[in-house]
């Protein structure tokens, strides 16, 4: 899938998940749950490795949903939670509770910088979750935006 594509297809979402999980296994991470949302926030694909704890999928979804809802990777949301906890609390309520402000929620941008979706990963440390998301997004030919600006 070329990086200039305007949308995130099911096939591309599956490429992202597969590459993220390959990265995780190569790095000997804990079992992961991975979700891919499209630009409108609909779940495009999801996978949970054997051994993933019960609510890891919900946490992965909260990372991706928070990033997509506020237009910034969850690493930026993590900093905002430290600097402006009342804002994050209010934003969490405003989007229905599905916002997890720690690294691992990464925006997916096309070659022109448009947000076309988000990836959320949970299961290992937040930094490792984010690294797996970055690997998956790069593998699909898109630009990852974890919120490090």
Residue pairs with C-beta under 8 A, 6 or more apart in sequence:
1 9
1 11
1 12
1 15
1 140
1 141
1 142
2 111
2 141
3 110
3 111
3 141
3 142
3 143
4 110
4 111
4 112
5 12
5 110
5 116
6 110
6 114
6 116
7 38
7 39
7 116
8 36
8 38
8 39
8 44
8 108
8 116
8 117
8 142
9 44
10 44
10 45
12 140
12 142
13 36
13 38
13 44
13 45
13 117
14 45
15 136
15 139
15 140
16 34
16 36
16 45
16 108
16 119
16 136
16 137
16 139
16 140
17 34
17 36
17 45
17 46
17 47
17 136
18 136
18 139
19 135
19 136
19 138
19 139
19 140
20 32
20 34
20 119
20 121
20 132
20 133
20 135
20 136
20 139
21 32
21 34
21 47
21 49
21 132
21 136
22 135
23 131
23 132
23 135
23 136
24 32
24 49
24 123
24 124
24 128
24 132
27 128
27 131
27 132
29 123
29 124
29 128
29 132
30 51
30 123
30 124
31 48
31 49
31 50
31 51
31 52
31 56
31 123
32 48
32 49
32 52
32 56
32 60
32 121
32 122
32 123
32 124
32 129
32 132
33 46
33 47
33 48
33 49
33 52
33 56
33 57
33 59
33 60
33 121
33 122
33 123
34 46
34 47
34 48
34 60
34 119
34 120
34 121
34 132
34 133
34 136
35 43
35 45
35 46
35 57
35 60
35 61
35 64
35 119
35 120
35 121
36 43
36 44
36 45
36 46
36 64
36 108
36 117
36 118
36 119
37 43
37 44
37 61
37 64
37 65
37 68
37 117
37 118
37 119
37 120
38 44
38 116
38 117
39 68
39 115
39 116
39 117
41 65
41 68
41 69
43 61
44 117
46 57
46 60
48 56
48 57
49 123
52 123
53 123
56 122
56 123
57 122
59 100
59 120
59 122
60 104
60 120
60 121
60 122
60 123
60 129
61 98
61 120
62 98
62 99
62 100
62 105
62 120
63 74
63 100
63 102
63 104
63 105
63 120
63 121
63 122
63 129
64 105
64 106
64 118
64 119
64 120
65 95
65 98
65 99
65 105
65 118
65 120
66 74
66 77
66 91
66 92
66 95
66 98
66 99
66 100
66 101
66 105
67 73
67 74
67 77
67 105
67 106
67 107
67 118
67 120
67 147
68 105
68 107
68 115
68 117
68 118
69 91
69 95
69 98
69 99
70 77
70 91
70 95
70 99
71 107
71 115
72 107
72 145
72 147
73 103
73 105
73 106
73 107
73 145
73 146
73 147
73 148
74 100
74 101
74 102
74 103
74 104
74 105
74 106
74 120
74 130
74 146
74 147
75 103
75 130
75 146
75 147
75 148
76 147
76 148
76 149
77 88
77 99
77 101
77 102
77 105
77 147
78 101
78 102
78 103
78 126
78 147
79 147
80 87
80 88
80 101
81 88
81 101
88 99
88 101
91 99
92 98
92 99
92 101
100 120
100 122
102 126
103 126
103 127
103 129
103 130
103 146
103 147
104 120
104 121
104 122
104 126
104 129
104 130
104 133
105 118
105 119
105 120
105 133
106 118
106 119
106 120
106 130
106 133
106 134
106 137
106 144
106 145
106 146
106 147
107 115
107 117
107 118
107 144
107 145
107 146
107 147
108 115
108 116
108 117
108 118
108 119
108 137
108 140
108 142
108 143
108 144
108 145
109 115
109 116
109 142
109 143
109 144
109 145
110 116
110 142
110 143
111 142
111 143
113 143
115 145
116 142
119 133
119 136
119 137
119 144
120 133
121 129
121 130
121 132
121 133
122 129
123 129
124 132
130 146
133 144
133 146
134 144
134 146
137 143
137 144
138 144
